[in-house]
Amino acid sequence: MGIRTDASSLSVLKSLLLYTNSRVVPISLYRVSKETGISIATAYRKIVEMTRMGLVLRLGRGAYAVTPK
């Protein structure tokens, strides 16, 4: 099982990566949604998929970050 390489998945990952510089930096679903132009629901689905793959870490209520992977 791999991440789908559709435009919204790539946009979400790119948005998350912009806020990390080899460290864990939280970013909200709202900010991901705003910066990618996708709905919060779609951003959530993409982030959940990436979390299951170990690419994204849930830091708390609505806060996520890219893992050091």
PEVENDA-V305307 format. One record per backbone hydrogen bond with DSSP energy under -1.0 kcal/mol. CO is the residue of the C=O (numbers start at 1). NH is the residue of the N-H. Records with the same first field share a line. If there is no record, write none. Layout:
CO=NH ; NH
//
This chain:
6=10
7=11
8=12
9=13
10=14
11=15
12=16
13=17
14=18
17=20
27=64
28=32
29=33
30=34
31=35
32=36
33=37
39=43
40=44
41=45
42=46
43=47
44=48
45=49
46=50
47=51
48=52
49=53
50=55
51=54
55=67
57=65
60=63
62=29
63=59 ; 60
64=27
65=57
//
